[in-house]
Amino acid sequence: MNFENILVELKENLAVILINRPAKLNALNKKTIEELHEAFKALDSDASVKVIIITGSGEKAFVAGADISEFANFNIEEGTELARKGQELLFNFVQNLGTPVIAAVNGFALGGGLELAMAAHFRVASTNAKMGLPEVSLGLIPGYGGTQRLPQLVGKGKAMEMIMTAGMISAEEAKECGLVNYVVEQEELLPLCEKLASKITRNSSTAIASAIKAVNANYTNCVNGFAIEIEEFGVSFNTNDFEEGTTAFLEKRKPNFE
């Protein structure tokens, strides 16, 4: 896969997507969002890819935000379409991807950058990472799902504080409030993500995709998460992975999932 603003590296069952706009601190522009959509879609359809890690180039930024120069002169209709299309192409798409996505937050994750990290299934940060949603300082609000995902992760009160002050929090603060799962030194960031990915790849990809769907259902309006869990649990009984997993357990061996 050849792209202008991102790099994709394949390592056995793992794919690493690197947002590669260091001169712009990896800011998200229209082209980058489209390329990320294409990459995630292709990797999700590749049965050999069990986990995707997304990170930014360099040691300063995961994604420092959206490329403001692209929308500084937008009107209401254009702004509405920007948020709608962005959520559809990338942020909601990543959240609902059947392949697990880990965000390796290697520096500034601000605005759209934090929104992208929150769309991933979980996050690991380097010690120098700084996170925040500064949109109100520009006369805007988060438009790529930030007002919805941040309260889900850190609680309403903390989310309101972060959004209204437009301030940044440190990696340790992010860990304390549940925004990230781990904080490690920069050089340990990708190795830890790869270690976590390795643990994930030992399990049933089919079951993991069902679990992602069931967990996400709890955060979807007018959807009964318990009902989706029951449905996905039942569907699991008709999969080859269920047969292999239970057989391996009874035979006291490690499963060999497809």
N, C-alpha and C positions, 0 to 999 in steps of 0.2 A: 504493500500500500504506500503510495507516494503522495505526500501532502505538502503544502506550502508552509503551514504554521504549526504543524504537529509532527511528531515522530512516533512510530509504533515499533516496538521490539517484542519479538516472540521468544519465550524461553520454555520449551516443552509445553506444559499445560497452562502457562502463565503468559499474559500479555501486559506490557507496560506502555501506557500512552503518555508521552511527554509533550506538554504544551510549550512550544519553542518560539517565543517572541521576547527574548531577553531584553532587547532595547526598549520594549514597552512594558517591562515587568510582567510579561505573559498576559496582558490585558485581553479580554474577550471582545473581538469584533465580529461582525457578521460572518466573515469568511471562516474564522476559527470555530465558531459555533456550528457552522455547516459541516466543516471537516470532522469535528468531534462526533457529530451525529453519524456521519458515514462510517467512521472508525468503530464506534460502539455497535452499530448495526451489523457490520461485517464480522466483528469478533464474536458477537452474540450468536451468529448463525454458524460459527465454526465450532463443531463438536469437540475439537481438540483443546479449545480454550476453556479452562475451568474457572479462572479468576482473572479479573482485570484490575490493574493498579493504575491510577491516574495521578500525575505529579507535574510540577513545573520545572523548566530548565533553570540552571544556576542555583545559587544558594540564598537569593534575596526574596523570591516570590513564588508562591504556588500560582496564584492569579491575583494581581493587584486591583482587579475590578473590571468593569466594562470599559470599552473604548469610548469615552465621552464625546470625542470629536465627531463620532458618527451620528449622534442624535441630538446634539446641542440645539439644533434649529427645528426639531420635530414639532408638529402640532398634535392635538388630542388624538386624532385618528391614527397618525403614524406612531405615536407613543404606545397606544393601546395595542396596535398590531405588533410592535416590537416585543412587548411583554408576552403576548399570546403565542407568537411564533417561536420565541426563545424557549418558553416553557414546553411547548409541544415538541420541538426538535431536540432539545437537550436535557433540560432539568427534569421534567416529568418522565422523559424517555429513560434517563439513567436510573431514576428511582424505581421504575417498574421493570427494569431489565432482568431477565431470568438468570443471567450470569452475575455472580457477586462482584461488586465494585468497591475497592478500597481506595480512599483518598489519602495520599501521602502528602501532607501539608508541610512544605519545605520552606516556608517563609510567609510573607504577607498573603492573607486570604481575605480580601476586602470586597464588599459589594457582591457583584456577580461571582467573584472567586469563592467567597464563603458560601454563596448559594449553590455553587457547583459541588463544593465539598460536602455540603449538607444533603445533596441529592444522592451522593454515594451511600452505600449501605452501612459503612462505618468509616471512621477517620483515625489516622495516626499522625501526630505532629512532631516536628523538630523543636528543639528548645528555643530557637530564635523566631518561631512562628508568632504572628500577630493576627488576630481575627476581629472583624467588625463589619457592621452595615452602616456606612456613612452617608447613605443617600439623602437623609433629611437636610444635611449640610449643603446639598445642591438644590434644595427645593423639590426633591422627589421622595418617593418611598421605594423600598425594595420591590422589584417587579418580576423577579425570576423565582418566586416562591419563598423568599426570605421571611415574610410576615407569617407564613404558615409553618414552615419547617423549624425555624428557630424556637418558637414556643413549645413545639413538640419535643425538642431535644433538651432545652434548658429550663422550661417552665415559663408561664406568662409574665411573671414579674421581672425576671432577669432579661427576657426578650424585650419587654417594653423599655427597660433601662438602656439596653444596648442600642436599640433602634432610635430612641428619642435623644440620647446623648450623642449619637454618632461616634461613640468612642471605640477604642480597640481594647481587647483583652489579650493577656499573654497566653502562651501555650499551657502553663500550669493552671491558670484561671479557667481555661477552656476545659481542662481535664476535671477540675473540681466541680464544674457545673454540668458535666456529662456531654459536652460538645465534641470532645475527642476521647478515644479509649486509652491511648498511651502517649507519652511524651518521651522522646529519646534525643540523643545528640544527632546532629545532621548526618554524620557518617553512618549512623546505625539505623536511619530511617527506612531506606529501601530494604536492607537486610531483614529488619523486623517484619515489614509488610510481606516480604517474600516467605518468611517463616510462617506467618499466619495464613498466607495463601496456600502453602504446602499442606497445612492441616486441613484446610477446606477441601483441597483436591482429593483427599482420601475418602471423602464421603460422597453420597449419591447426588449428582448434579440435578437429577430429576426431582428429588426430594427437596433440595435447596431452593430450586425455582418455585416449588409449591409453597415453601415456608416464606419466601420473600413476598409472594402474592397474598398469603394469609396475614402476615404482619402489616403490610401496607394497607390492607382492607380496614384495619382498625382506625386509620387516619384518613379515610375517604368518606366524605359526606354521603348520607343516605345508604351506606353499605353496612351490613351486619357482619362484623369481623368473625364472630363465632360461627356464623353460618358458612362463611368461606372456608374457615378452618375445617369444619366438618366435611364439607364437599371435597377439599383437597386431600384430607386424610383418607377419605373413601377411595378417591381416584388412585392413591398410592398403591392400593392393593392389586391394581391391574397393571403394574409396571414390572419390567424385568429386574429393576434395581431392588424392588421389594423381595422378589423371589430369591435373588442372589444374597441380599443382606441377611434375610432370615435363615437361609440355608447355611450360610457361612457361620452365623452365630451358633446354630445347632451343631454344626460340624466342628466347632471350636477352631476356626481359622479366620484369617483376614478376608474380607469381601473383595472381590474383583469386579468393581462396577464398570459398566460399559463406558 
